[in-house]
Amino acid sequence: MTLTAGVVVVGAPAPAMAAPNFKAPYRCGQRWTYSHHSAEVRLALDFIRNDGGTTNGSPVLASAGGTAYRYSQPSGAGNYIAIEHGGGWKTYYFHLSAYSVANGQAVSQGQQIGVTGSTGNSTGAHIHYEQLLNGVGQTIRFNGVSLAPYPGSYGAKSYTSDNACTNGGTFFMTWGSGVNVRSDARVAASIVGVLGGPTQVKVLCQKQGDTVTAEGYTNSWWARLESPPGYMTNIYIDHPAAVLPGVPTC
């Protein structure tokens, strides 16, 4: 019951709690494609990597902070984690090959909670992911933006994660002028920014992509920048190593 202007109102619904600012359940800079199958319930989506990385064994991250609980359902969800976010909100992460947190542990957004696998009723490694409010499946949103309408097969739509992108990072100077920053580590990817000249940039992670030859150098590694948010070839990072030391793989 609630009170309205001094009047007791019996049976009035509690006010809806705003959803957490959910982010993708995989590492910053990684691109995964997703699909929804008719047999899946609660508006779930399945995710697999399509950025050249390996799905099996990839870290699974908390898409928002909360309390993590471990479960096992060999005939269905396999090893899975549910995170209670408060306000009736919950997320599920199915088919894990391993857990990375203790049962009942408090976790923060971007913290690794498990490892992608194919346990339970699964035909291949993937992340089965759900967002629920009071036990009812919700259309999945990252950064407040809906992923609907859902595709019925992989490859039609993809999402690049910004989960935990503000954590860590290493500063480097660039060299050269007119250096393109692209939406992915591909020479055909869209340009999201241009570095006019030597610039200090914060590199969040790096990954292999298209091989680039320029200025007498050849390199297949690309750096993911915090700003502008995208990828640039490591050729124009002012460091002698082709693979930047101390920078994690995306």
N, C-alpha and C positions, 0 to 999 in steps of 0.2 A: 504494500500500500504506500501511497505518497500523500503529501500535504500540499494543497493548492489554496492559497489565500485563506489559510486557517481551516480549510475543509478537508476531511479525510476522504481520500478517493481509493476505494478498495479495488484491487485487481488492475490498476493502471500499470502499463509496461514500464520497465526501467529504461532510462534514456540509452540510446545506442552508443556504444563506445567507438571512438574513431579507430580505424585500422592502423596498426603500426606501419611505418614506412618500409615495407618489405623490399628486399633486394634479392637478386638471383642467388640460388644456393650453390654457387661455384665461384672460383677465384676471379679477382679483378682482371679484366682484359681477355678472358676466355670467351669464345663464342660457341654457344650450343644451339642446336636446332631442336624443335619440340613438336609434339603431336598429341592428339587426344583420340583415344579409341573408344568405340561405343560401349565396350564391356567395362570401361572404367567408370567409377562412381565419383560423386562429389566434385565434379568439374576438375578432375586431376589432369595434370600434364606430365608426359614423359620427356626427359631431356637426354640427348646424346651430343657429344662434342662434334663440331664440324669445322674446326679451325686448324686441323692437322695434328692436334694432340690426341692422346689416348683416353677414351672414356673410362675403361676399367682401371681402377686404382687412383683416379683423380679425387682430390679432397672434396668433401661435401661440407658446405659452410652454413651456419645459422643465418637465415634470411632476416631475422630480427632477434633482439635479445629476449631472454626468458629463462625458463627452467626446463631442462632436457630430461626426458625419460626414455629408457631403453626397453625394447620389446623384441620378441622373436615369434614369427608365425611361419614355420617351415612350409606349410601348404599354400601360403598366400604372399603376404608382404615380406617374408624373409626376415632378416635382421633390419629393424627400423627404429627410428627415433621420432618421438613426438615432442614438440616444444610448446609449452604453455606460455603465452605472451601476456596474459592478463586481459581483462575486459571481455572474456569469452573467446578470444582469438587463439588459434592453434595452427601449427604447421606440421605436416608429415613428410618424412624422408624415408622411402622404402628401398629394399633390396641391397642394403649395405653389405660390403664384404667384411667390414670391421667397424667397431665403435671407436671414437676418439675421446669420448667424455664418460664420466661416471654417471650412474643412474641418479637422477635428482640433482644434478649439478647445474648451477647457474651459469649461463653462457651469454656472451655478448654478440652483437651482430658482426658477422664476418669471421667468427671463431670456427675452427674446424671441429665438426661433430662426428664425422665418420668418413668412410672411404667408399667410393662408388663400386658397386659390384652387381651380381646377378643372383642373389640368394632368393629362396622362395619360388613362387610361381612366376618365373621370368625366363625369357628365351635369349636374353643377351644383356650385357651391362648397360645400365641406364639409371637415372634418378627419377623415380616416381615421386611427384611433389604435389602437395595439396595445401590450400589455405581454407580454414574453417572458422565460422563464427557460431558459437553455441551449438557445435556439432553439425552445422549445415555447411556444405561445400560452397565456396564463393568463387566467382570468376577471378582468376589469378591476376594480380597486379604487382608490378615492380615500379618503385618510385611513384606510386599512385596512378600509373598508366596501365590500362587493361591490355591483356594479351589476346583478348577475343577480337574477332571470331577465331576459334581454334582451327588449325589445319588438321586434316585426317591422316596425314603422313609426314614423315620427316623430310626436311629439305625445302619446304615451302616458306617457312618462317624461321628466323634465328634471333637470338638475343645475346648481346655482349654485356658481360657483367661489369658493374662498378662497385661490387661488394668489397668493402675494406680498402678501396683505392686510396683513401686518405691516410692509411696507416703506412708508416715507413716511407720508402722512396729514397733515392740517392740523387744528389745534384751533380750535373755535368755541364760543361760548356759545349756548345756546338761550334762548328766552323762552316764556312761557305755562305752563300747567299741564295735566296729563293728556294729554300729547302721545303719540300711539301710534307705536310703531316696528313696521313690518310686514315680512313676509318678502320682499316685492317692492314695486315702485313702483306699487302698485295699491290703491285704497281698499277693495277686497274681499279683499285678501291677508290672511293670518292675522296676528294681533298677536303679536309676539315679545317685546315689552317696552313699558313706559310710563314716560315722563319726568314725574315728579311736579311738578317746577318747574324754574326755570332751572338748567341743567346744562352743565358743560364736556364736549363730545363730540369724538371724533377722527373726522373725515370722511375716508374713504379715496378716494372717487370720487363722481361724481354722474351721474344719467341722467334722461332725460325719461320720464315715465309718465303716470298719470292726472292730469288737471287738477283741482286742489283750490282751493276758495274758502273762506276762513275769515278771521275778524278783519278784514274789509275788504280782503283781499289775494287775488289769484288767481295761481297758479303751477303749472306742469306739471313742474318739476324737483324731483328727490328726491335726498337725500344718503344715501349708504351709510355707516353707522357701524361702527366697530370693535367697540364695546360700548355697548348690546346690539347683537349682530350683525344688522343689518337696515336698513330704509330709513325715513326720515322726510321729510315734505314740507319743502322749503326755506323755506316760509313761517315756520316756527318757528326757523330759524337766525338769530341776531341779527346780520344783515348786510344792508345796504340793497339789494344786488344780487340779482336773481332767480336768476342763474347765478353761483355762488360763484367768485371769482377765484382762480386758482392751483390749482384742484382739477380733476384729470383726469376725462374722461368714462369711465364704467364700460364 
